[in-house]
Amino acid sequence: MFSKFRQNTGCGYPCGCTAISKSQGPVAITVPSGLKFIFVNEQHLTSTTGYLEKSSQARLWNLSSDTGNRGSVVIKEVKHRLSPTTQEMYSLHFLVQSGLSYSVMVFAGLENMHKYCFIVTLGYLILCQITRVYVFDYGMYSADFTGPMMVITQKITSMAFEIHDGLTKREGQLTPGQKYFAISRMPSLLEYLSYNCNFMGILAGPTCSYNDYKAFIEGTCYQPRHQENANGKENGKYKQTEPSPKNDVISKLCTCAISLAVYLSLYKLLPVERSIDDDFVNSTPFHLQVVYLYLAMLALRPKYYFVWTLADAINNAAGFGFNGYNKDGSPRWDLISNLRILDIEFATSFKLFLDNWNIQTALWLKRVCYERCPINPTAATFLLSAMWHGVYPGYYLTFLTGIGMTMAARAVRHNIRPYFLVSDSYKGIYDVITWAWTQVAISYTVAPFVLLAVGPSLKFYRTWYFGLHLLCLLVVLALPVKSKRRQAKEQQDDLQKDNQTDHNSTDNNCNQKEKTT
């Protein structure tokens, strides 16, 4: 299998190896220290990567051919460890992406600056993701430089659109949310880099608006606000105590500990990959396969709970995330919270699940794409989400499936839900049914997101006979739903008709009075 390697000149791949020998036994390759090396099988289906420890001398690595795995190379000893030089090289991507985008903001015209910045920023992220996935470690989860770049991409593109709104549009052209986030002055380079690369959110985020971050830096987010009594009336008094994040930080750290413990205890017992195992599929009744898939996804979610809650706690500990006060006067520290665990686990609709999962990314997609896309914003939003997440085919299968799921769930909610609102008992039955459906639909939809590759993803859907795809198609065809833009237009037309009717009635009354006079 090593016939393609060149003798004494390295393997032909960008690993920096200086010599390679071919023998019946183990293969010995000498690689310079501190460099990453790659070995790809003949079919280029899998790759194995490793990092050398920092050393002044080259290391010798023993390899053996695994003929039972399509000729792939198995590394007997691999130490996944980045050298400081490699880390510094990767961190340069943050500055390159930020620098290119800021140049576009400064030198491009304001009318199209946000579009150019969006293309440059997202394009650079996708280029880095392609390099990471298809050159270095296909099929392997890794916490590398593209993770922080995903958050920086959100911040840069959000800022570009907010600058465009603040400097080119009148208030009447903006929604209330766009008015709040609009930036009326071009940020300086220091402000720009502070927003994108601050130490609190550089690793796991979450993203935030520039105005919220600026208010945190300037201290204006802590200004006292009026409090409300239990009856909803303002008491005219200001909150006197300074808000402290201590209790919220402790609570979130406890949530992190529980989430991590649950994940480490269950994820190996309930791997998602078992749902496509031939023996499991052939020996397990279908209803038990459904239950297993739900449990496998349930065991996987605490990983995200841990990361996002920890990121939220870090920001809160630094004083960022204050969101005013509750009615009882207690401070709220959920300005940049990224999830609501109970609302996720007990969601009764596809939309409710998505609204409470990765909240800041959902808000970014809404502000940048959904509110601005003139044609089919739902499909455009899911496509952008897939492109932002990465280049694995499983991501695109997940979000394409999500489009159908969203349309079907919307149709059911508009056409069937009203029949169950006649009594509390009917509504309770509806909530139980929709909860079960939501959990199954989410698990079915995100399975390719976990499996990553096309083959395993399609194999999973085949084991389910593409059942939920077909069901969603039938629901959408049988229960059509008017688009939100069409509904808004009809409501506006009805309002204009009502105003015209009122105007005509007023004219008739005036004419009648004139005749009487």
N, C-alpha and C positions, 0 to 999 in steps of 0.2 A: 504493500500500500504506500510505501515511501518512494516509489519510482519517480514521482514528480519532483522530489527534492534535488537540489543541485549540490553536488559534492563540494565540500570545503568552502562554500560561499553562503551558507545559511539555508533556511528552509524556503525562502521566497516570500514569507509573510513578514509584516512589520514588527517582528519580535526582537530584532537585534542579535540573533544567535550567530555565532562565529564558526561553528563546526557542527557537523551532524554525521553520525555513522550508522550504517545499516547492518544489522546482524540478525541471527536467528533468535537471540534472546532480547533482553531489554535494550532499548534505544537510549543512548546517552547524548544529551544536547547541552552545550555550554552556552550560557546566556549572561550578558553583562548585568551587573547588579543594578537594582533600582528600576529596571525596565519591565514592562508588562510583556508577556509572551502568550501566543495563541497557538492552539492546535485544532485544526478543523478536519473532520472526517472526509472521506472521498465524496460522499453525497452532499456535503455542506449542509447537513441537517442539524447538527449540534456542534457546539464548541465548548472547550474547556479552557478556563483562564486561570492564571495565577500571578502572584506578585512575589518578587524576591525581596528578602530582607535587605536593608541597606548594609552594604559590605564593600570593602575595598577590593575584594577578590571575587572572581566569578564563581558561581556555584554550579554543581553538577546535579542534574535531575535525572532519575531513572524512570523510564517509561516502558510500558509493555503494550502490545497490540491486543485488543479485545476483539477476537474474530466473531464473537457471538453478538456483537452490537454494531453490525454493518461496518466493521473496520475502524471504529472510532478509537481514538487514543485516550487511554485512561491514565491520569496522573496519580502516581502512588503517594506522592507527598506534595501537597500544595499549601502554601501559607498565604491566605488572602490578606495582604497587608500593603497599603499604599505608602510609598516613600514620601518624605516631605517634598521632594522636588516635583513629584507627580501631583501632589495636592496643590502646590502653588500653580502649576500649569493649568489645572482644571479651574482654579479660582479665577484665572484670567478671563474665562468665558463670561463671568458676571460683569466684569468691567467692559469687555468688548461689546456685549449685547446692550448694556446700559449706555455706553458711549455712542454707538451707532444710532440708537433710538433718540438720544438727546440731540444729536446733530440733525436728525430729521425734524425734530420739534423746532429747532432754532432756525434752520435754513429753508425749510419747506414752507409754502404758503399756508396760511391758517385755514383756508377753505378745504384743503385736502390733506393737511398735515396728519390728522388722526388716521386716515386710511393708509397713508404711506407708512406711518409708524406701526400700525397694526400688522401690515404685511412684513416689514423688516423684522420686527420682534418675534412674531410667531414663526416666520421662516427660519430665523436663526435657531430657535428652539427645536424645530422639527429636524433641521440639519444635524444638530448635536444628538438628537434622539436616534436618528438613522445610524449615525456613526457608532453610538453606544450599542445599539441592538444588533445590527447586522455586521459589525466589524469586530466587536469585542465579546459580548456575552449574551447571545441570543437565548431566550428562554430562562434566564436567571434573574431573579429579583435582586436588586442591588441599590444601596443608598449612595448614589453618586451625585455628580454635579448637576445633572438634569433636574433633580428634585427641587433644589432651590431656584433653578432657572424657571421652573413652571410658575412659582410664586412671583418672581420678578417680572415675568411676562404679563401676569395679571395686573400687576401694579403699573407697569409702563403703559399698557394699552388703556387701562382705566384713566390714567392721568391724561393721555392724549385726547381721549374723547371729552373729558371734563374741561380741559383747556379750550377745546373747540367750542363747547357749549358756552363757556364763560366769555369768550372773546369774539364770537361771531354771531351769536343768536340773541334775540330779544327774550325777555322773560315770558312773554305770551306764547313763544314757540316751545317752551320747555315744560316738562311735567314737573310736579312738585318735587319729586326725587332728584331730577336733573338740576333743578334750581339750587337745591341744597348742596349738591356735589360740584357744581360748576366752579371753575377756577378762573378768577378775573385777572390774574397776573402770572406771567411766565415765571416759574420757580427758578431760582439760581441753581448753579451746578451743585453747590453744597447741599441745598435743600433737596434737590433731586436725588443725589446719591444717598443722603440720609434716609429718605423715604424708602428707597429700593433696597438698601443694603444694611439697614440697622441690625444690630446684633440680636434683637429679640425675635425677629421673624425671618432671619436669613436661612434657617435650616428647614423648618416645617411650617412657616407662615404663622397664622393665616393671613391672607391678603386683607387690606383695609383701604379706605378712601384717603386721598391726600389731605382733604380738609379735616378729617378725624385725626389723622396723625399730626397735622400741624397744630390742632387745638390741644392735643396731648403735650406736645413740645412746649407750647406757649403757656400751658396751664389754664387755658380758658374753659376746658371741658369740666372743670370742677366748680364752676360758678353755681351759687345756690339757686334752687328752684322752688316754686311754690309747691306746698304739699296739699294733699286732698284728704278729707275725712272719709270715713267709711260710707257716708251717704253720697260721696262724689262731689261735694262742694268744697271750694278752696277755703282754707282757714286763714289765709293772708299772712301766714308766718313762714319764715325761711328755715331751712334745715341748718342748724347751727354747727353740728359736729362734722368734722372733716371725714370724708368717706375713706374707709380702710378696706383694702382687698384681702386682709388676713383670713377671714372666715371662708371666703370664696376660694382662695388659693389652697387652703387646707382641704376643703371639700373636694376640689378638683384633683389634688394629689392623691387623695384616698380613692377616687374614681379610677385614677391611673393605675394604682396598685392592684385594685380588684380586676380591672380589665386585663392587665398583664398576666395576673395569676390564672384567670379563666382561659386566656388564649394559650398560654404555655401548657395548660393541663389538657386542653381538648383538641387543639388543632392537629396533633399527630394521630389522635384516636379517630378523627372524623375528616379525613382528607377528601377534598372535592373530587380528586382524580378517581376515587373508587366508584363514582357514579357512572364512569364509562368503562370500567373493568368488565370484561366479557363474562367471567365467572359470576360476578355480582349481579349483572343484568339478567343473566340466564336463570339464576337461582333465587332471585328475590321478586316477590309480587310487585306490581307496578305501584300500588298505593304505598308500600313500604319504601320504594325508591323515592317517592315524593317526600315522604317524611324524612328520609335520610338526607336528601338534598337540602331541605330546610334546616336540619340540625347542623349540617356541614357549614352552611352559610352563617348560621347563628354562631358557630364556634370561630368563624373567621373574622367577624365584624369587630370583636374586642381589640384586635390589632390596630384598627383605625381609631377606635375610641381612645386607646392609650396615647397614640401620637398626637391627635388633635386636641385632646384635653390637656396634655402636657404642654403643648404650644400655647394654649389659651392661658394656662396657669403661669407660664413664664412671662407673658405679656402683662397679666394682671399684677404679678409680683413687682414688675417694673413701674406699675402705675397706669398702664394703658389698658383700656377696655371699659372704663366707667361709662355707664349709659343712663345716668339719672337715678331717680329714686322710685321705689314702689309707693303705693298708696299709704302703707304703714310707716313710711319714712326710711325704710332700709335701703341701702345702696344696691344698685344693680351693676354687675360686672360682666355683662354678656354682649357688649358692643361688637366684638369680633369673635364670639363663640362660633364654632364650626359645626356643632351638632347638638341635638337634643335626644338623648338616648331613649328615654321612655316614649317619646313621640315617634321615634323610628320603630321600636319594637312593637308598638300597638297601633301603628298607622292603619287606617281603614281605607286608604286609596293610594294608588300609585303616586299621585301628585303630593299627598301628604308625606309619604316616605321621602321623596326627592327634596321637598321643601325643608326637611329637617336633617338631611344628610349632606355633608360638605356645604354648609350654608353659604359661606363666603364665595365659594366657586359658583354656586347657583346664582347668587346676586350678581357676580361679575358677568356671567353668561346673559343674564337678563338685561343688564345695563348696556353691555357692549353689543349684543347681537339681537336678542328677542325683541326689545323695544324699538330697534332701528332697522331691522330687516324688512323690506317691503313685500317680499314674496315668501310665503310658507315659513314663518319664523320658527315654528316648532322643529321642522326638519333641519333648518340651518343651525339652530342652537345645539341639537344633538350632534350634528356633524362637527361643529366647532369644538364641542366637548371631547369628541373622539380624537381630533387632531391635536388638541392640547395635551391629552393624556399620554399619547405616544404613537408609535407606528406598528405595534403588534396587531395582527389581523383580528384577534379576539376583541380588541377594543371597539373596532368598527362593527363587528357583528353584534356586540352588546348594544351599542347606541342606535344602530339601525332597527334592532328589535324593540328598543325603547320607544321609538317613534310610533310603531304600531300599538304598543301597550298603552301609551299615553292617549292616543286617539280613541282606542276602544274603551278605556276607563272613563274618558270624558263623555262618550256616547252613553254609557250605562248610567253615569251620574245624572245626566240631563233628562234621560227618558224613563228610567226605571226607579230611581231613588224617590221621586215625589210620591209614588204609590205606597212607600213604607213609612211616610211621615205622618200618617193619620193617627198613630198612637205610639206611646212609648214602648210597648211590647214589640210592635212591628219594627220600630227603629232599632231596638236591641238585636232582633234577629238579623236585620240588614247589616248592622255593624259587625256581628260575628262572622257572617258570610263574607263580607268584603274584607275583613281582616285576614281570614284564611286565604282568600283569593290574592290579596296583595302580597302576602309572604311567599306564596308559591310563584306568583308572577315575577317578583323581584329575584327570587332564587334562579328561576328559569332564564331570566334576562341576563343576569350578570355571570352566569357560568362561563361563557367564553372569555369574560374579563379575567377570570382566574386561570383558565386553561391556556390562554394566550394564542396558541397556534390554530391554524385553520382545521387541520385534521381532527384533533381531539374535540374541537368545538362543534364541528359538523357531526361527528360521531355521537356527541351528547344529544344534539337535537334529533338525530335519527332514532336514538333510543326512546325518545318521546314522540316519535313520528311527526315532528314539527307541529304537534297538536295545538300549542298555544298560539303559534303563528296563524294557523288556519282559523282558530276560534276568533282571534282579533280581527282577521279579515272579514269573517262573516258578521261580526258585531258592527263593524264600521259600515258595511254595506247595508245592513238591515236597520241600523239606528243612526242615520246621518245627523250630524250636529253642525249648526251654523258656526262659522268662524267668529272669533271675538271682534274682528274688525267689522264684519257684517252686522253682528248684533249691536255694536256701538253705533253704526250708521243708521240702523232701523230705529234705535232709541232716539237718536238725534232728529230723524225725520218725524217721529211721533211727537217729540217735544215741539218742533217747529209747527206741526199741524195744530197742536194744542194752543200754542201762542197765537197762531193765525185765527183759530176759532174764538179765543178770548178777545182778540182785536176786533173781529167782525161783530161779536156780541156788544162790545163797547160802542162801536160805530152805530149799530142799530138802536141802542138805547139813546144815544145822543140825537139821532135823527128823530126818534119818537118824541123826545122832549121838545125838539124844535117845532115839530108839527103841533104838539099840544099848546105850545106858547103862541 
